[in-house]
Amino acid sequence: MTNNDIFKKLRVALMLRDDQIEQILMLVDFRMSKGEIGNFFRTADHPKYVECGDQVLRNFLNGLVIHLRGTKENPKNPMDVIAVHKQEARPKEFTKSEGVPKKDFKPKTDFKKKPAKKIEIVEKVQFKNGKKPKS
């Protein structure tokens, strides 16, 4: 298992985005751009793929400890941090705003149900095997 595989698995398991990984690396004064970080997560045959070195993974893991646990002066509960990541990773639900009056809300299209077309289960199929018919 390579460093890139470990990095990918941690990213998926903790639901981290590239900007969050960038902030985690900044906690240990290790600066990388989002583009450089994104190159670690590409497939191995991609032209911009970069192997993750030991130094990058080590700094990420040290920053991750600070990110999840906090510092001695300001400790955090790791499960609270992970719960925030889960909340941010969920797709946002669309709700109707309460301040909009009903008369101003007009749908652009008519949402009437159209009758479903009957699907013919058995079709007549004519097989041609390449031979010319006898005349």
Secondary structure, DSSP 8 states (H G I E B T S, - for coil): --HHHHHHHHHHHTT--HHHHHHHHHTTT----HHHHHHHTS-TTSTT-----HHHHHHHHHHHHHHHHB-SSSB--HHHHHHHHHHHHS-------TTS-GGG---SS-----------SS-------S-----
